[in-house]
């Protein structure tokens, strides 16, 4: 069971994903994209991890639509 992310982390991650298409499913890549724009290293890491999770969920959602085009 994982840790629960705060509303700040979720809101920021969703906003950043909508703004930029440079994010991937890999935590390390997302961390580099965020760079020093975050106020702290811990917050940057939490957001990068949640962005990776969002991207994975988006990919899985697309795969399900390809498998079942009627839905």
C-alpha positions, -999 to 999 in steps of 0.1 A, spaced: 0 0 0 14 34 -10 15 67 5 -14 91 1 -6 122 -20 -18 156 -8 -42 177 -28 -14 202 -36 7 174 -52 -22 161 -72 -34 195 -84 1 206 -94 9 174 -112 -24 175 -132 -17 211 -141 18 205 -152 8 175 -173 -18 196 -191 7 224 -198 36 202 -211 38 171 -232 75 165 -223 67 142 -194 71 104 -196 62 74 -175 97 74 -159 103 92 -126 139 102 -134 129 118 -167 101 138 -150 124 149 -122 148 164 -148 119 181 -166 107 198 -134 143 208 -126 147 236 -100 112 251 -106 98 235 -75 103 250 -40 118 219 -25 135 187 -36 109 166 -17 79 183 -34 96 180 -68 101 143 -63 65 137 -51 51 156 -81 75 138 -106 63 104 -92 26 114 -94 31 126 -130 47 92 -139 16 75 -124 -8 98 -144 11 91 -176 9 53 -170 -28 55 -163 -33 75 -196 -14 48 -215 -34 20 -200 -66 38 -208 -56 42 -244 -47 5 -246 -80 -5 -233 -98 16 -259 -77 0 -287 -86 -35 -274 -123 -27 -270 -132 0 -296 -169 -4 -290 -167 10 -255 
